[in-house]
């Protein structure tokens, strides 16, 4: 009958149910993570509801930050009378000068459409996993592979 035929014959319905159960568990893990992320996007009104600071630009208030999007404080706001438009200037807590050097060439202010959200709190040390995975991408792939392997080999 050959190797494939013997393998299919030895593949019992119990094994099929177990394989389907493992695949469904893996799908539920991925779906749950996506649902949490989408929920955070909805409730915060931001495409990036959670960000990690990857540089030292916000110390001592926030340790290590992210290059893009910039997580910096607003230091000046100018509202144009009549139009209601707002010009915004930002600066990192640990930086000597404002962020104009990081804006587009010739741009001296940010407008409301450039702002993705505002920080409402922070959890120290939680972002180190993201920082490590950004600095060493192989760790990200190993972690994802390990989670997938765990989901596929679990007996429940």
C-alpha positions, 0 to 999 in steps of 0.5 A: 500500500505504500508509506502514505497509505499505511500512515493514513490507515494508522491515523485514527479518528482520535488523533484527527480530533486531537490535531483539530483541537490543537489547531483550534487552540492555536487559532483561539490564541491568535484571535484573542490577541487580535481581539484585545489589540482591536479593543484597545484601538477602539477604546483609545481611539488610536492606531497605536494604543500601546507603545514602548519607549526605545530611546533615552529621550524621555528620561527621567519620566519614562525610561527608554523609548520608541523612534517612531511614533515619537513619544514626547511631551507637548511643550507649546500649543498655539491656537489660531483664532478664527480657524481653530487650528492648533500648532504643537511643539514637542520635546523629549524630557531628556533632550536639550532642544525641541523636536523640530529637527525630527519634523519634516524639512521646513516643518516647524510645528505639528498639527492635530492630524500628526498626533496619534494619541496621548499617554495616560499612564505607563507600566515600567519594565513591561516593554522590555520584551518589545525592546529585546525583540526589536534589538534581536529579531531572532528572539521574536521568531523563537518566542512565536515558534515556541508558543505555536509549538506549545499550542500544537503539542498541548493535550487539552 
